[in-house]
């Protein structure tokens, strides 16, 4: 088979460098924007008191799993709308990071 023909077919199939750079830029922009509600949720989670969960740790686990399944269901129902539901998931993820962040703060030497 002609080598030029293969290169021509690849050139038509592969996106240009500008398109690849635009996709990469948009990907990192969305990643950065998703960190904002996660950080807000983590900040709220660290400042909240979950003392009612100390008596029954299984309730915290069930609450976390139930909240995640509910938010995944809401994303599926509202898959054409991006802002509110996705921000809710990331904020809930930030709340879920509460114990890890609190443990890190407690053991830091600041």
C-alpha beads as a LAMMPS data file, in Angstrom:
LAMMPS data file: protein, C-alpha beads

110 atoms
109 bonds

1 atom types
1 bond types

-500.0 500.0 xlo xhi
-500.0 500.0 ylo yhi
-500.0 500.0 zlo zhi

Masses

1 110.0

Atoms # bond

1 1 1 0.000 0.000 0.000
2 1 1 1.180 3.470 -0.738
3 1 1 2.831 5.169 2.269
4 1 1 1.564 8.589 1.155
5 1 1 -1.999 7.281 1.149
6 1 1 -1.649 6.070 4.749
7 1 1 -0.260 9.430 5.869
8 1 1 -3.087 11.228 4.106
9 1 1 -5.706 9.055 5.802
10 1 1 -4.099 9.638 9.199
11 1 1 -3.983 13.396 8.619
12 1 1 -7.714 13.402 7.914
13 1 1 -8.515 11.283 10.998
14 1 1 -6.279 13.010 13.549
15 1 1 -7.400 16.360 14.944
16 1 1 -5.149 19.327 14.455
17 1 1 -2.818 20.607 17.152
18 1 1 -5.088 23.608 17.795
19 1 1 -8.096 21.364 18.451
20 1 1 -6.101 19.125 20.793
21 1 1 -4.837 22.166 22.711
22 1 1 -8.374 23.556 22.992
23 1 1 -9.703 20.244 24.336
24 1 1 -6.872 20.028 26.868
25 1 1 -7.448 23.628 27.943
26 1 1 -11.182 23.033 28.407
27 1 1 -10.514 19.845 30.376
28 1 1 -8.215 21.587 32.850
29 1 1 -10.613 24.530 33.124
30 1 1 -13.480 22.218 34.077
31 1 1 -11.226 20.418 36.557
32 1 1 -10.275 23.717 38.176
33 1 1 -13.901 24.860 38.314
34 1 1 -14.953 21.592 39.956
35 1 1 -12.480 22.182 42.780
36 1 1 -14.312 25.328 43.932
37 1 1 -17.482 23.614 45.262
38 1 1 -15.354 20.754 46.612
39 1 1 -13.268 23.179 48.656
40 1 1 -16.390 24.973 49.882
41 1 1 -17.955 21.655 50.904
42 1 1 -14.766 20.612 52.684
43 1 1 -14.627 23.931 54.529
44 1 1 -18.236 23.561 55.641
45 1 1 -17.621 19.931 56.637
46 1 1 -14.617 20.769 58.795
47 1 1 -16.560 23.502 60.598
48 1 1 -19.664 21.359 61.176
49 1 1 -20.096 19.064 64.137
50 1 1 -21.056 15.504 63.323
51 1 1 -21.249 14.478 66.980
52 1 1 -24.586 12.765 66.409
53 1 1 -22.804 10.211 64.209
54 1 1 -20.361 9.159 66.932
55 1 1 -22.939 6.965 68.645
56 1 1 -23.598 4.934 65.497
57 1 1 -20.840 5.068 62.846
58 1 1 -22.844 2.886 60.463
59 1 1 -25.385 5.708 60.115
60 1 1 -22.689 8.004 58.734
61 1 1 -21.687 5.412 56.182
62 1 1 -25.274 4.798 55.151
63 1 1 -25.924 8.533 54.939
64 1 1 -22.875 8.996 52.724
65 1 1 -23.785 6.134 50.406
66 1 1 -27.406 7.256 50.233
67 1 1 -26.408 10.840 49.460
68 1 1 -24.058 9.752 46.691
69 1 1 -26.658 7.492 45.078
70 1 1 -29.248 10.262 45.293
71 1 1 -26.925 12.757 43.615
72 1 1 -25.965 10.254 40.911
73 1 1 -29.670 9.698 40.263
74 1 1 -30.209 13.462 40.012
75 1 1 -27.369 13.786 37.499
76 1 1 -28.986 11.092 35.366
77 1 1 -32.381 12.825 35.547
78 1 1 -30.920 16.259 34.735
79 1 1 -28.189 15.207 32.343
80 1 1 -28.812 18.180 30.040
81 1 1 -28.201 20.728 32.823
82 1 1 -24.694 21.010 34.209
83 1 1 -24.350 23.634 36.886
84 1 1 -26.493 22.885 39.928
85 1 1 -26.326 19.115 40.103
86 1 1 -22.602 18.755 39.448
87 1 1 -21.818 21.464 41.983
88 1 1 -23.949 19.573 44.503
89 1 1 -21.990 16.385 43.935
90 1 1 -18.661 18.119 44.360
91 1 1 -19.832 19.918 47.514
92 1 1 -21.051 16.604 48.926
93 1 1 -17.663 15.078 48.100
94 1 1 -16.065 17.920 50.036
95 1 1 -18.278 17.103 53.008
96 1 1 -17.214 13.469 52.703
97 1 1 -13.571 14.558 53.010
98 1 1 -14.278 16.062 56.434
99 1 1 -12.717 13.276 58.494
100 1 1 -9.553 13.143 56.392
101 1 1 -9.050 16.899 56.533
102 1 1 -9.840 17.079 60.254
103 1 1 -7.354 14.312 60.955
104 1 1 -4.700 16.110 58.947
105 1 1 -5.351 19.365 60.758
106 1 1 -5.226 17.645 64.158
107 1 1 -1.866 16.032 63.418
108 1 1 -0.225 19.028 61.776
109 1 1 2.471 20.996 63.563
110 1 1 1.482 24.503 62.541

Bonds

1 1 1 2
2 1 2 3
3 1 3 4
4 1 4 5
5 1 5 6
6 1 6 7
7 1 7 8
8 1 8 9
9 1 9 10
10 1 10 11
11 1 11 12
12 1 12 13
13 1 13 14
14 1 14 15
15 1 15 16
16 1 16 17
17 1 17 18
18 1 18 19
19 1 19 20
20 1 20 21
21 1 21 22
22 1 22 23
23 1 23 24
24 1 24 25
25 1 25 26
26 1 26 27
27 1 27 28
28 1 28 29
29 1 29 30
30 1 30 31
31 1 31 32
32 1 32 33
33 1 33 34
34 1 34 35
35 1 35 36
36 1 36 37
37 1 37 38
38 1 38 39
39 1 39 40
40 1 40 41
41 1 41 42
42 1 42 43
43 1 43 44
44 1 44 45
45 1 45 46
46 1 46 47
47 1 47 48
48 1 48 49
49 1 49 50
50 1 50 51
51 1 51 52
52 1 52 53
53 1 53 54
54 1 54 55
55 1 55 56
56 1 56 57
57 1 57 58
58 1 58 59
59 1 59 60
60 1 60 61
61 1 61 62
62 1 62 63
63 1 63 64
64 1 64 65
65 1 65 66
66 1 66 67
67 1 67 68
68 1 68 69
69 1 69 70
70 1 70 71
71 1 71 72
72 1 72 73
73 1 73 74
74 1 74 75
75 1 75 76
76 1 76 77
77 1 77 78
78 1 78 79
79 1 79 80
80 1 80 81
81 1 81 82
82 1 82 83
83 1 83 84
84 1 84 85
85 1 85 86
86 1 86 87
87 1 87 88
88 1 88 89
89 1 89 90
90 1 90 91
91 1 91 92
92 1 92 93
93 1 93 94
94 1 94 95
95 1 95 96
96 1 96 97
97 1 97 98
98 1 98 99
99 1 99 100
100 1 100 101
101 1 101 102
102 1 102 103
103 1 103 104
104 1 104 105
105 1 105 106
106 1 106 107
107 1 107 108
108 1 108 109
109 1 109 110
